[in-house]
Amino acid sequence: MGLPRIAKVFGAVNLGSFRVSAMIMGLSETGELIVLGSGLRQSQGIRRGYVTDMAAATYAIRNAVERAEDNAGTRVQSVWVGCSGAGLASRVAKVEVPIGGRQIEDEDVQHLLVAARENIEPDGKMVLHAQPAHYTLDGAHGVANPKGLHAERLGVDIHVMLADGAPVRNLKDAVERAHLSVEAVVATPVAAGFACLSPEERELGSALIEMGGEVTNVGVFSGGMLAGLVSIPFGGSDITDAIASAFGIRRFQAERLKCIAGSAIASPSDHREMVPVNAPGDGVSEDHRINRAELVAVITEQLAKLTEETGRALKTLDFSGARGQVVVTGGAAQLAGIAEYLQGALGRPVRMAKPPELRGLPDSMRNPGFATLTGLCLYAADDPVDIRVVSSRYKETMTPGGLGLASRIWRAAREYF
């Protein structure tokens, strides 16, 4: 069966510390999302989510995107870019305007969003996005479309995502030097939330732990949006380094041992098992072996540090009560037994999340390591309204035919997250 006609194409690039990955997704005329192509290569010039070598990062981006384009049989001019470092911060800005008991008109909503725009206080940070999440009438939540209703006060909750300016400009520069324009820089926890959490989970309250190569982002979702975020500068690479250091072996050997024989959960038979450091067929001696129990001990020692930080982050983010679900994803979450380990350490239910089942998604990407990349494409397809563009369209939306933006904003308030 051939592909349906593609109405729109989106490109996404995720700049991880372990790999740079790109995806091209099409939106069909029937509204189906289809992965057209993907490409990845080992990361260069990126440390803990920051660009550290512009030329190397640009080369890795261009290479990953070209692979995705060849795969998809199409070219992209612009991409949505994932950002996992850069001092990310999430906040909710609440804004109200007086209505005086009369019926709410389209102009009132426009006026409210323009007022909200003036109320974003970045504290010297760069605003990545500012999106209307909920409308309120006289303080009451849950209003999808306020037009035509009476109220004394009309309010809106704006979800604002902030980041440090210089690192974000470096990310953009690296992408633009790869001859691509940047549609938007998206915080990876927001993208991962799109891929891993259902609208109900985002609404009722869930924590999302996104474990990357060098950064672990702990985000709490409630009321349909990312309500708070803590970044921990620790990831899968740190576990690999600890293994290499403990056994006096090279990083690539340590990475292989972690993936093949490593686990977050100790088993009684571990101490009897000796694991070869070198891969068979490498032409290197297979006599060099280490005890699996010792390997697992090194891994769990590192994970104990991470879970202590994660527990502290959840407390800081006010994610209280043992009922709240924790969802874990990201490349480093592929370690055997990680969900079980976290469940025991955090004392709350934990589930592993993979990307959603999308047509055309290669089997090699149906794992937690590609949830964020897929989420970037889903976010792009959702096309959330940013209130910073509202005031520039304010006058044109005052005309009778210019109400398209208002309806998009109401759609965003209903569907955003």
TORLUMLO-657927 format. One record per residue (C-alpha): residue number from 0; x, y, z. Coordinates in nm, 2 decimals. Layout:
! residues N
{num: NUM | u: X | v: Y | w: Z}
...
END
This chain:
! residues 417
{num: 0 | u: 0.00 | v: 0.00 | w: 0.00}
{num: 1 | u: 0.15 | v: 0.34 | w: -0.10}
{num: 2 | u: 0.18 | v: 0.64 | w: 0.12}
{num: 3 | u: -0.12 | v: 0.88 | w: 0.13}
{num: 4 | u: -0.06 | v: 1.23 | w: -0.01}
{num: 5 | u: 0.15 | v: 1.44 | w: 0.23}
{num: 6 | u: 0.01 | v: 1.78 | w: 0.30}
{num: 7 | u: 0.29 | v: 1.91 | w: 0.52}
{num: 8 | u: 0.65 | v: 1.81 | w: 0.61}
{num: 9 | u: 0.83 | v: 1.87 | w: 0.95}
{num: 10 | u: 1.20 | v: 1.83 | w: 1.03}
{num: 11 | u: 1.33 | v: 1.79 | w: 1.38}
{num: 12 | u: 1.69 | v: 1.77 | w: 1.52}
{num: 13 | u: 1.78 | v: 1.65 | w: 1.87}
{num: 14 | u: 2.12 | v: 1.75 | w: 1.98}
{num: 15 | u: 2.22 | v: 1.50 | w: 2.24}
{num: 16 | u: 2.55 | v: 1.45 | w: 2.41}
{num: 17 | u: 2.56 | v: 1.09 | w: 2.29}
{num: 18 | u: 2.41 | v: 1.13 | w: 1.94}
{num: 19 | u: 2.27 | v: 1.39 | w: 1.71}
{num: 20 | u: 1.95 | v: 1.26 | w: 1.55}
{num: 21 | u: 1.72 | v: 1.40 | w: 1.28}
{num: 22 | u: 1.37 | v: 1.30 | w: 1.17}
{num: 23 | u: 1.15 | v: 1.41 | w: 0.89}
{num: 24 | u: 0.78 | v: 1.36 | w: 0.94}
{num: 25 | u: 0.48 | v: 1.41 | w: 0.70}
{num: 26 | u: 0.13 | v: 1.50 | w: 0.79}
{num: 27 | u: -0.10 | v: 1.33 | w: 0.54}
{num: 28 | u: -0.42 | v: 1.49 | w: 0.39}
{num: 29 | u: -0.62 | v: 1.25 | w: 0.62}
{num: 30 | u: -0.44 | v: 1.38 | w: 0.93}
{num: 31 | u: -0.21 | v: 1.08 | w: 0.98}
{num: 32 | u: 0.15 | v: 1.14 | w: 1.09}
{num: 33 | u: 0.40 | v: 0.94 | w: 0.90}
{num: 34 | u: 0.78 | v: 0.91 | w: 0.96}
{num: 35 | u: 0.93 | v: 0.97 | w: 0.62}
{num: 36 | u: 1.30 | v: 0.94 | w: 0.71}
{num: 37 | u: 1.55 | v: 0.95 | w: 1.00}
{num: 38 | u: 1.92 | v: 0.98 | w: 1.04}
{num: 39 | u: 2.17 | v: 0.98 | w: 1.33}
{num: 40 | u: 2.54 | v: 1.00 | w: 1.40}
{num: 41 | u: 2.76 | v: 1.01 | w: 1.70}
{num: 42 | u: 2.75 | v: 1.34 | w: 1.88}
{num: 43 | u: 3.04 | v: 1.59 | w: 1.84}
{num: 44 | u: 3.09 | v: 1.93 | w: 1.99}
{num: 45 | u: 2.81 | v: 1.90 | w: 2.25}
{num: 46 | u: 2.86 | v: 1.85 | w: 2.62}
{num: 47 | u: 2.57 | v: 1.83 | w: 2.87}
{num: 48 | u: 2.33 | v: 1.99 | w: 2.62}
{num: 49 | u: 2.57 | v: 2.28 | w: 2.54}
{num: 50 | u: 2.76 | v: 2.35 | w: 2.22}
{num: 51 | u: 3.13 | v: 2.33 | w: 2.30}
{num: 52 | u: 3.27 | v: 2.31 | w: 1.94}
{num: 53 | u: 3.07 | v: 2.50 | w: 1.68}
{num: 54 | u: 3.24 | v: 2.34 | w: 1.37}
{num: 55 | u: 3.20 | v: 1.98 | w: 1.50}
{num: 56 | u: 2.84 | v: 2.03 | w: 1.61}
{num: 57 | u: 2.75 | v: 2.19 | w: 1.27}
{num: 58 | u: 2.91 | v: 1.89 | w: 1.09}
{num: 59 | u: 2.72 | v: 1.64 | w: 1.30}
{num: 60 | u: 2.39 | v: 1.82 | w: 1.24}
{num: 61 | u: 2.44 | v: 1.84 | w: 0.87}
{num: 62 | u: 2.54 | v: 1.48 | w: 0.85}
{num: 63 | u: 2.23 | v: 1.35 | w: 1.05}
{num: 64 | u: 1.99 | v: 1.57 | w: 0.85}
{num: 65 | u: 2.14 | v: 1.46 | w: 0.52}
{num: 66 | u: 2.09 | v: 1.10 | w: 0.62}
{num: 67 | u: 1.73 | v: 1.17 | w: 0.71}
{num: 68 | u: 1.67 | v: 1.35 | w: 0.38}
{num: 69 | u: 1.82 | v: 1.07 | w: 0.18}
{num: 70 | u: 1.61 | v: 0.83 | w: 0.37}
{num: 71 | u: 1.29 | v: 1.03 | w: 0.32}
{num: 72 | u: 1.37 | v: 1.12 | w: -0.05}
{num: 73 | u: 1.29 | v: 1.48 | w: 0.03}
{num: 74 | u: 1.47 | v: 1.80 | w: 0.16}
{num: 75 | u: 1.39 | v: 2.02 | w: 0.45}
{num: 76 | u: 1.47 | v: 2.39 | w: 0.48}
{num: 77 | u: 1.38 | v: 2.43 | w: 0.84}
{num: 78 | u: 1.38 | v: 2.22 | w: 1.16}
{num: 79 | u: 1.25 | v: 2.22 | w: 1.52}
{num: 80 | u: 1.54 | v: 2.19 | w: 1.75}
{num: 81 | u: 1.55 | v: 2.01 | w: 2.09}
{num: 82 | u: 1.73 | v: 2.18 | w: 2.38}
{num: 83 | u: 1.81 | v: 1.98 | w: 2.69}
{num: 84 | u: 2.07 | v: 2.20 | w: 2.87}
{num: 85 | u: 2.10 | v: 2.58 | w: 2.86}
{num: 86 | u: 1.96 | v: 2.64 | w: 3.21}
{num: 87 | u: 1.60 | v: 2.55 | w: 3.12}
{num: 88 | u: 1.32 | v: 2.68 | w: 3.35}
{num: 89 | u: 0.95 | v: 2.64 | w: 3.34}
{num: 90 | u: 0.69 | v: 2.87 | w: 3.49}
{num: 91 | u: 0.32 | v: 2.97 | w: 3.47}
{num: 92 | u: 0.23 | v: 3.33 | w: 3.43}
{num: 93 | u: -0.13 | v: 3.43 | w: 3.53}
{num: 94 | u: -0.29 | v: 3.73 | w: 3.38}
{num: 95 | u: -0.64 | v: 3.88 | w: 3.42}
{num: 96 | u: -0.83 | v: 4.17 | w: 3.25}
{num: 97 | u: -1.16 | v: 4.33 | w: 3.38}
{num: 98 | u: -1.47 | v: 4.26 | w: 3.17}
{num: 99 | u: -1.73 | v: 4.42 | w: 3.40}
{num: 100 | u: -2.00 | v: 4.16 | w: 3.37}
{num: 101 | u: -2.06 | v: 4.20 | w: 3.00}
{num: 102 | u: -2.03 | v: 3.93 | w: 2.73}
{num: 103 | u: -1.68 | v: 3.84 | w: 2.62}
{num: 104 | u: -1.59 | v: 3.94 | w: 2.26}
{num: 105 | u: -1.31 | v: 3.82 | w: 2.04}
{num: 106 | u: -1.13 | v: 4.16 | w: 2.10}
{num: 107 | u: -1.13 | v: 4.08 | w: 2.48}
{num: 108 | u: -0.93 | v: 3.76 | w: 2.42}
{num: 109 | u: -0.69 | v: 3.94 | w: 2.20}
{num: 110 | u: -0.65 | v: 4.22 | w: 2.46}
{num: 111 | u: -0.59 | v: 3.96 | w: 2.73}
{num: 112 | u: -0.32 | v: 3.79 | w: 2.53}
{num: 113 | u: -0.15 | v: 4.11 | w: 2.45}
{num: 114 | u: -0.16 | v: 4.20 | w: 2.82}
{num: 115 | u: -0.02 | v: 3.86 | w: 2.90}
{num: 116 | u: 0.27 | v: 3.92 | w: 2.66}
{num: 117 | u: 0.37 | v: 4.23 | w: 2.86}
{num: 118 | u: 0.36 | v: 4.02 | w: 3.17}
{num: 119 | u: 0.63 | v: 3.76 | w: 3.08}
{num: 120 | u: 0.92 | v: 3.84 | w: 3.30}
{num: 121 | u: 1.22 | v: 3.65 | w: 3.17}
{num: 122 | u: 1.47 | v: 3.75 | w: 3.46}
{num: 123 | u: 1.75 | v: 3.79 | w: 3.21}
{num: 124 | u: 1.66 | v: 3.46 | w: 3.04}
{num: 125 | u: 1.54 | v: 3.40 | w: 2.68}
{num: 126 | u: 1.18 | v: 3.30 | w: 2.63}
{num: 127 | u: 1.16 | v: 2.97 | w: 2.43}
{num: 128 | u: 0.78 | v: 2.97 | w: 2.42}
{num: 129 | u: 0.48 | v: 3.13 | w: 2.59}
{num: 130 | u: 0.16 | v: 2.95 | w: 2.53}
{num: 131 | u: -0.20 | v: 2.99 | w: 2.65}
{num: 132 | u: -0.28 | v: 2.68 | w: 2.85}
{num: 133 | u: -0.61 | v: 2.76 | w: 3.03}
{num: 134 | u: -0.87 | v: 3.04 | w: 3.04}
{num: 135 | u: -1.04 | v: 3.14 | w: 3.37}
{num: 136 | u: -1.36 | v: 3.33 | w: 3.43}
{num: 137 | u: -1.37 | v: 3.51 | w: 3.76}
{num: 138 | u: -1.10 | v: 3.27 | w: 3.88}
{num: 139 | u: -1.28 | v: 2.95 | w: 3.77}
{num: 140 | u: -1.07 | v: 2.71 | w: 3.56}
{num: 141 | u: -1.16 | v: 2.48 | w: 3.27}
{num: 142 | u: -1.30 | v: 2.73 | w: 3.02}
{num: 143 | u: -1.22 | v: 2.61 | w: 2.66}
{num: 144 | u: -1.37 | v: 2.90 | w: 2.47}
{num: 145 | u: -1.47 | v: 3.21 | w: 2.67}
{num: 146 | u: -1.63 | v: 3.40 | w: 2.38}
{num: 147 | u: -2.00 | v: 3.48 | w: 2.44}
{num: 148 | u: -1.98 | v: 3.41 | w: 2.82}
{num: 149 | u: -2.04 | v: 3.68 | w: 3.09}
{num: 150 | u: -1.77 | v: 3.75 | w: 3.35}
{num: 151 | u: -1.63 | v: 4.02 | w: 3.57}
{num: 152 | u: -1.27 | v: 3.91 | w: 3.50}
{num: 153 | u: -1.12 | v: 3.71 | w: 3.22}
{num: 154 | u: -0.79 | v: 3.54 | w: 3.29}
{num: 155 | u: -0.54 | v: 3.31 | w: 3.12}
{num: 156 | u: -0.26 | v: 3.09 | w: 3.24}
{num: 157 | u: 0.04 | v: 3.12 | w: 3.01}
{num: 158 | u: 0.30 | v: 2.84 | w: 3.01}
{num: 159 | u: 0.64 | v: 3.01 | w: 2.97}
{num: 160 | u: 0.96 | v: 2.81 | w: 2.90}
{num: 161 | u: 1.28 | v: 3.00 | w: 2.97}
{num: 162 | u: 1.65 | v: 2.92 | w: 2.89}
{num: 163 | u: 1.99 | v: 3.10 | w: 2.91}
{num: 164 | u: 2.03 | v: 3.32 | w: 2.60}
{num: 165 | u: 2.39 | v: 3.25 | w: 2.49}
{num: 166 | u: 2.37 | v: 2.86 | w: 2.48}
{num: 167 | u: 2.04 | v: 2.88 | w: 2.29}
{num: 168 | u: 2.20 | v: 3.12 | w: 2.04}
{num: 169 | u: 2.49 | v: 2.87 | w: 2.00}
{num: 170 | u: 2.24 | v: 2.59 | w: 1.93}
{num: 171 | u: 2.07 | v: 2.81 | w: 1.66}
{num: 172 | u: 2.40 | v: 2.91 | w: 1.51}
{num: 173 | u: 2.51 | v: 2.55 | w: 1.48}
{num: 174 | u: 2.19 | v: 2.46 | w: 1.30}
{num: 175 | u: 2.20 | v: 2.77 | w: 1.07}
{num: 176 | u: 2.56 | v: 2.70 | w: 0.98}
{num: 177 | u: 2.43 | v: 2.36 | w: 0.86}
{num: 178 | u: 2.22 | v: 2.56 | w: 0.61}
{num: 179 | u: 1.89 | v: 2.51 | w: 0.79}
{num: 180 | u: 1.66 | v: 2.77 | w: 0.94}
{num: 181 | u: 1.53 | v: 2.71 | w: 1.30}
{num: 182 | u: 1.15 | v: 2.69 | w: 1.33}
{num: 183 | u: 1.17 | v: 2.69 | w: 1.71}
{num: 184 | u: 1.39 | v: 2.57 | w: 1.99}
{num: 185 | u: 1.19 | v: 2.34 | w: 2.21}
{num: 186 | u: 1.28 | v: 2.22 | w: 2.56}
{num: 187 | u: 1.33 | v: 1.84 | w: 2.53}
{num: 188 | u: 1.11 | v: 1.77 | w: 2.84}
{num: 189 | u: 0.82 | v: 1.94 | w: 2.66}
{num: 190 | u: 0.88 | v: 1.73 | w: 2.35}
{num: 191 | u: 0.93 | v: 1.41 | w: 2.55}
{num: 192 | u: 0.60 | v: 1.49 | w: 2.73}
{num: 193 | u: 0.42 | v: 1.50 | w: 2.39}
{num: 194 | u: 0.56 | v: 1.15 | w: 2.30}
{num: 195 | u: 0.54 | v: 0.98 | w: 2.64}
{num: 196 | u: 0.24 | v: 1.11 | w: 2.83}
{num: 197 | u: -0.13 | v: 1.09 | w: 2.74}
{num: 198 | u: -0.33 | v: 1.42 | w: 2.76}
{num: 199 | u: -0.49 | v: 1.27 | w: 3.08}
{num: 200 | u: -0.15 | v: 1.21 | w: 3.24}
{num: 201 | u: -0.04 | v: 1.56 | w: 3.16}
{num: 202 | u: -0.37 | v: 1.70 | w: 3.30}
{num: 203 | u: -0.39 | v: 1.50 | w: 3.63}
{num: 204 | u: -0.02 | v: 1.51 | w: 3.72}
{num: 205 | u: 0.28 | v: 1.30 | w: 3.63}
{num: 206 | u: 0.65 | v: 1.32 | w: 3.66}
{num: 207 | u: 0.87 | v: 1.26 | w: 3.36}
{num: 208 | u: 1.23 | v: 1.16 | w: 3.40}
{num: 209 | u: 1.42 | v: 1.20 | w: 3.08}
{num: 210 | u: 1.76 | v: 1.03 | w: 3.11}
{num: 211 | u: 2.01 | v: 1.14 | w: 2.85}
{num: 212 | u: 2.38 | v: 1.08 | w: 2.79}
{num: 213 | u: 2.49 | v: 1.37 | w: 3.02}
{num: 214 | u: 2.17 | v: 1.54 | w: 3.14}
{num: 215 | u: 1.87 | v: 1.40 | w: 3.33}
{num: 216 | u: 1.57 | v: 1.63 | w: 3.32}
{num: 217 | u: 1.30 | v: 1.58 | w: 3.59}
{num: 218 | u: 0.98 | v: 1.75 | w: 3.48}
{num: 219 | u: 0.64 | v: 1.76 | w: 3.65}
{num: 220 | u: 0.33 | v: 1.79 | w: 3.44}
{num: 221 | u: -0.01 | v: 1.91 | w: 3.58}
{num: 222 | u: -0.30 | v: 2.11 | w: 3.44}
{num: 223 | u: -0.19 | v: 1.99 | w: 3.09}
{num: 224 | u: 0.15 | v: 2.16 | w: 3.09}
{num: 225 | u: 0.51 | v: 2.13 | w: 3.22}
{num: 226 | u: 0.46 | v: 2.29 | w: 3.56}
{num: 227 | u: 0.81 | v: 2.27 | w: 3.68}
{num: 228 | u: 1.16 | v: 2.13 | w: 3.58}
{num: 229 | u: 1.49 | v: 2.05 | w: 3.74}
{num: 230 | u: 1.79 | v: 1.95 | w: 3.53}
{num: 231 | u: 2.05 | v: 1.72 | w: 3.68}
{num: 232 | u: 2.40 | v: 1.72 | w: 3.51}
{num: 233 | u: 2.42 | v: 1.34 | w: 3.52}
{num: 234 | u: 2.34 | v: 1.07 | w: 3.26}
{num: 235 | u: 2.43 | v: 0.74 | w: 3.10}
{num: 236 | u: 2.79 | v: 0.86 | w: 3.01}
{num: 237 | u: 2.87 | v: 0.91 | w: 3.38}
{num: 238 | u: 2.78 | v: 0.55 | w: 3.45}
{num: 239 | u: 3.00 | v: 0.44 | w: 3.16}
{num: 240 | u: 3.29 | v: 0.65 | w: 3.29}
{num: 241 | u: 3.25 | v: 0.50 | w: 3.64}
{num: 242 | u: 3.28 | v: 0.15 | w: 3.49}
{num: 243 | u: 3.58 | v: 0.24 | w: 3.27}
{num: 244 | u: 3.75 | v: 0.39 | w: 3.58}
{num: 245 | u: 3.66 | v: 0.10 | w: 3.82}
{num: 246 | u: 3.80 | v: -0.17 | w: 3.59}
{num: 247 | u: 4.08 | v: 0.02 | w: 3.41}
{num: 248 | u: 3.92 | v: -0.03 | w: 3.07}
{num: 249 | u: 3.84 | v: 0.20 | w: 2.77}
{num: 250 | u: 3.52 | v: 0.39 | w: 2.74}
{num: 251 | u: 3.39 | v: 0.19 | w: 2.44}
{num: 252 | u: 3.45 | v: -0.13 | w: 2.63}
{num: 253 | u: 3.27 | v: 0.01 | w: 2.94}
{num: 254 | u: 2.97 | v: 0.12 | w: 2.72}
{num: 255 | u: 2.95 | v: -0.23 | w: 2.57}
{num: 256 | u: 2.96 | v: -0.40 | w: 2.91}
{num: 257 | u: 2.69 | v: -0.16 | w: 3.04}
{num: 258 | u: 2.46 | v: -0.24 | w: 2.75}
{num: 259 | u: 2.52 | v: -0.61 | w: 2.73}
{num: 260 | u: 2.58 | v: -0.73 | w: 3.09}
{num: 261 | u: 2.49 | v: -0.43 | w: 3.30}
{num: 262 | u: 2.17 | v: -0.41 | w: 3.51}
{num: 263 | u: 2.02 | v: -0.18 | w: 3.77}
{num: 264 | u: 1.90 | v: -0.48 | w: 3.97}
{num: 265 | u: 2.14 | v: -0.73 | w: 4.12}
{num: 266 | u: 2.07 | v: -1.10 | w: 4.09}
{num: 267 | u: 2.20 | v: -1.38 | w: 4.32}
{num: 268 | u: 2.39 | v: -1.56 | w: 4.03}
{num: 269 | u: 2.59 | v: -1.24 | w: 3.94}
{num: 270 | u: 2.89 | v: -1.33 | w: 4.15}
{num: 271 | u: 2.93 | v: -1.66 | w: 3.97}
{num: 272 | u: 2.93 | v: -1.49 | w: 3.62}
{num: 273 | u: 3.25 | v: -1.36 | w: 3.46}
{num: 274 | u: 3.19 | v: -1.13 | w: 3.16}
{num: 275 | u: 3.45 | v: -1.08 | w: 2.88}
{num: 276 | u: 3.56 | v: -0.71 | w: 2.84}
{num: 277 | u: 3.63 | v: -0.75 | w: 2.47}
{num: 278 | u: 3.37 | v: -0.84 | w: 2.21}
{num: 279 | u: 3.41 | v: -1.18 | w: 2.04}
{num: 280 | u: 3.55 | v: -1.15 | w: 1.69}
{num: 281 | u: 3.74 | v: -0.83 | w: 1.77}
{num: 282 | u: 4.07 | v: -1.03 | w: 1.73}
{num: 283 | u: 4.15 | v: -0.93 | w: 2.09}
{num: 284 | u: 4.20 | v: -1.17 | w: 2.38}
{num: 285 | u: 3.87 | v: -1.27 | w: 2.55}
{num: 286 | u: 4.06 | v: -1.38 | w: 2.86}
{num: 287 | u: 4.01 | v: -1.04 | w: 3.02}
{num: 288 | u: 3.69 | v: -1.09 | w: 3.22}
{num: 289 | u: 3.52 | v: -0.91 | w: 3.51}
{num: 290 | u: 3.28 | v: -1.03 | w: 3.77}
{num: 291 | u: 2.92 | v: -0.93 | w: 3.68}
{num: 292 | u: 2.83 | v: -0.87 | w: 4.05}
{num: 293 | u: 3.11 | v: -0.60 | w: 4.06}
{num: 294 | u: 2.99 | v: -0.45 | w: 3.74}
{num: 295 | u: 2.63 | v: -0.42 | w: 3.88}
{num: 296 | u: 2.77 | v: -0.27 | w: 4.20}
{num: 297 | u: 2.94 | v: 0.01 | w: 4.01}
{num: 298 | u: 2.62 | v: 0.08 | w: 3.82}
{num: 299 | u: 2.39 | v: 0.08 | w: 4.12}
{num: 300 | u: 2.63 | v: 0.31 | w: 4.31}
{num: 301 | u: 2.60 | v: 0.57 | w: 4.03}
{num: 302 | u: 2.22 | v: 0.52 | w: 4.01}
{num: 303 | u: 2.19 | v: 0.58 | w: 4.39}
{num: 304 | u: 2.35 | v: 0.93 | w: 4.34}
{num: 305 | u: 2.10 | v: 1.00 | w: 4.05}
{num: 306 | u: 1.79 | v: 0.88 | w: 4.24}
{num: 307 | u: 1.89 | v: 1.08 | w: 4.54}
{num: 308 | u: 1.91 | v: 1.39 | w: 4.32}
{num: 309 | u: 1.58 | v: 1.29 | w: 4.14}
{num: 310 | u: 1.40 | v: 1.24 | w: 4.48}
{num: 311 | u: 1.52 | v: 1.59 | w: 4.59}
{num: 312 | u: 1.40 | v: 1.74 | w: 4.25}
{num: 313 | u: 1.05 | v: 1.59 | w: 4.29}
{num: 314 | u: 1.03 | v: 1.73 | w: 4.64}
{num: 315 | u: 1.14 | v: 2.07 | w: 4.51}
{num: 316 | u: 0.88 | v: 2.05 | w: 4.24}
{num: 317 | u: 0.61 | v: 1.97 | w: 4.50}
{num: 318 | u: 0.54 | v: 1.63 | w: 4.34}
{num: 319 | u: 0.41 | v: 1.48 | w: 4.67}
{num: 320 | u: 0.21 | v: 1.17 | w: 4.75}
{num: 321 | u: 0.30 | v: 0.82 | w: 4.65}
{num: 322 | u: 0.02 | v: 0.80 | w: 4.40}
{num: 323 | u: 0.17 | v: 1.03 | w: 4.14}
{num: 324 | u: 0.30 | v: 0.83 | w: 3.85}
{num: 325 | u: 0.66 | v: 0.86 | w: 3.73}
{num: 326 | u: 0.74 | v: 0.79 | w: 3.37}
{num: 327 | u: 1.10 | v: 0.73 | w: 3.26}
{num: 328 | u: 1.24 | v: 0.77 | w: 2.91}
{num: 329 | u: 1.56 | v: 0.87 | w: 2.72}
{num: 330 | u: 1.86 | v: 0.69 | w: 2.59}
{num: 331 | u: 2.01 | v: 0.61 | w: 2.93}
{num: 332 | u: 1.67 | v: 0.46 | w: 3.04}
{num: 333 | u: 1.75 | v: 0.15 | w: 2.83}
{num: 334 | u: 1.96 | v: 0.00 | w: 3.10}
{num: 335 | u: 1.81 | v: -0.33 | w: 3.21}
{num: 336 | u: 1.59 | v: -0.31 | w: 3.53}
{num: 337 | u: 1.60 | v: 0.07 | w: 3.55}
{num: 338 | u: 1.22 | v: 0.12 | w: 3.60}
{num: 339 | u: 1.21 | v: -0.15 | w: 3.87}
{num: 340 | u: 1.51 | v: 0.02 | w: 4.04}
{num: 341 | u: 1.35 | v: 0.36 | w: 4.03}
{num: 342 | u: 1.02 | v: 0.23 | w: 4.16}
{num: 343 | u: 1.20 | v: 0.08 | w: 4.46}
{num: 344 | u: 1.42 | v: 0.39 | w: 4.52}
{num: 345 | u: 1.15 | v: 0.65 | w: 4.48}
{num: 346 | u: 0.87 | v: 0.45 | w: 4.64}
{num: 347 | u: 0.61 | v: 0.52 | w: 4.37}
{num: 348 | u: 0.49 | v: 0.36 | w: 4.05}
{num: 349 | u: 0.73 | v: 0.39 | w: 3.75}
{num: 350 | u: 0.67 | v: 0.30 | w: 3.39}
{num: 351 | u: 0.90 | v: 0.30 | w: 3.09}
{num: 352 | u: 0.79 | v: 0.51 | w: 2.79}
{num: 353 | u: 0.88 | v: 0.46 | w: 2.43}
{num: 354 | u: 0.78 | v: 0.67 | w: 2.12}
{num: 355 | u: 0.42 | v: 0.62 | w: 2.01}
{num: 356 | u: 0.36 | v: 0.37 | w: 1.73}
{num: 357 | u: 0.39 | v: 0.58 | w: 1.42}
{num: 358 | u: 0.37 | v: 0.46 | w: 1.07}
{num: 359 | u: 0.72 | v: 0.45 | w: 0.91}
{num: 360 | u: 0.91 | v: 0.46 | w: 1.25}
{num: 361 | u: 1.20 | v: 0.22 | w: 1.20}
{num: 362 | u: 1.23 | v: -0.07 | w: 1.45}
{num: 363 | u: 1.57 | v: 0.06 | w: 1.56}
{num: 364 | u: 1.40 | v: 0.38 | w: 1.69}
{num: 365 | u: 1.11 | v: 0.21 | w: 1.88}
{num: 366 | u: 1.29 | v: 0.26 | w: 2.21}
{num: 367 | u: 1.31 | v: 0.53 | w: 2.48}
{num: 368 | u: 1.62 | v: 0.68 | w: 2.32}
{num: 369 | u: 1.41 | v: 0.83 | w: 2.04}
{num: 370 | u: 1.10 | v: 0.95 | w: 2.24}
{num: 371 | u: 1.23 | v: 1.31 | w: 2.25}
{num: 372 | u: 1.30 | v: 1.32 | w: 1.87}
{num: 373 | u: 0.96 | v: 1.18 | w: 1.79}
{num: 374 | u: 0.80 | v: 1.42 | w: 2.04}
{num: 375 | u: 0.97 | v: 1.72 | w: 1.86}
{num: 376 | u: 0.78 | v: 1.62 | w: 1.54}
{num: 377 | u: 0.45 | v: 1.57 | w: 1.73}
{num: 378 | u: 0.50 | v: 1.91 | w: 1.89}
{num: 379 | u: 0.57 | v: 2.07 | w: 1.54}
{num: 380 | u: 0.25 | v: 1.90 | w: 1.40}
{num: 381 | u: 0.05 | v: 2.03 | w: 1.69}
{num: 382 | u: 0.17 | v: 2.39 | w: 1.60}
{num: 383 | u: 0.10 | v: 2.55 | w: 1.94}
{num: 384 | u: 0.02 | v: 2.92 | w: 1.94}
{num: 385 | u: 0.28 | v: 3.14 | w: 2.10}
{num: 386 | u: 0.14 | v: 3.46 | w: 2.25}
{num: 387 | u: 0.45 | v: 3.66 | w: 2.14}
{num: 388 | u: 0.31 | v: 3.66 | w: 1.78}
{num: 389 | u: -0.03 | v: 3.77 | w: 1.90}
{num: 390 | u: 0.04 | v: 4.14 | w: 1.94}
{num: 391 | u: 0.20 | v: 4.16 | w: 1.60}
{num: 392 | u: -0.12 | v: 4.03 | w: 1.45}
{num: 393 | u: -0.34 | v: 4.22 | w: 1.70}
{num: 394 | u: -0.46 | v: 4.49 | w: 1.45}
{num: 395 | u: -0.52 | v: 4.24 | w: 1.16}
{num: 396 | u: -0.73 | v: 4.02 | w: 1.39}
{num: 397 | u: -0.96 | v: 4.31 | w: 1.47}
{num: 398 | u: -1.10 | v: 4.28 | w: 1.12}
{num: 399 | u: -1.41 | v: 4.06 | w: 1.08}
{num: 400 | u: -1.23 | v: 3.81 | w: 0.86}
{num: 401 | u: -0.92 | v: 3.80 | w: 1.09}
{num: 402 | u: -1.06 | v: 3.58 | w: 1.37}
{num: 403 | u: -0.87 | v: 3.27 | w: 1.26}
{num: 404 | u: -0.60 | v: 3.33 | w: 1.52}
{num: 405 | u: -0.85 | v: 3.36 | w: 1.80}
{num: 406 | u: -1.00 | v: 3.02 | w: 1.71}
{num: 407 | u: -0.65 | v: 2.87 | w: 1.69}
{num: 408 | u: -0.58 | v: 3.01 | w: 2.04}
{num: 409 | u: -0.90 | v: 2.86 | w: 2.17}
{num: 410 | u: -0.80 | v: 2.53 | w: 2.00}
{num: 411 | u: -0.46 | v: 2.56 | w: 2.17}
{num: 412 | u: -0.62 | v: 2.62 | w: 2.51}
{num: 413 | u: -0.83 | v: 2.30 | w: 2.47}
{num: 414 | u: -0.56 | v: 2.08 | w: 2.31}
{num: 415 | u: -0.23 | v: 2.23 | w: 2.43}
{num: 416 | u: -0.07 | v: 1.92 | w: 2.59}
END
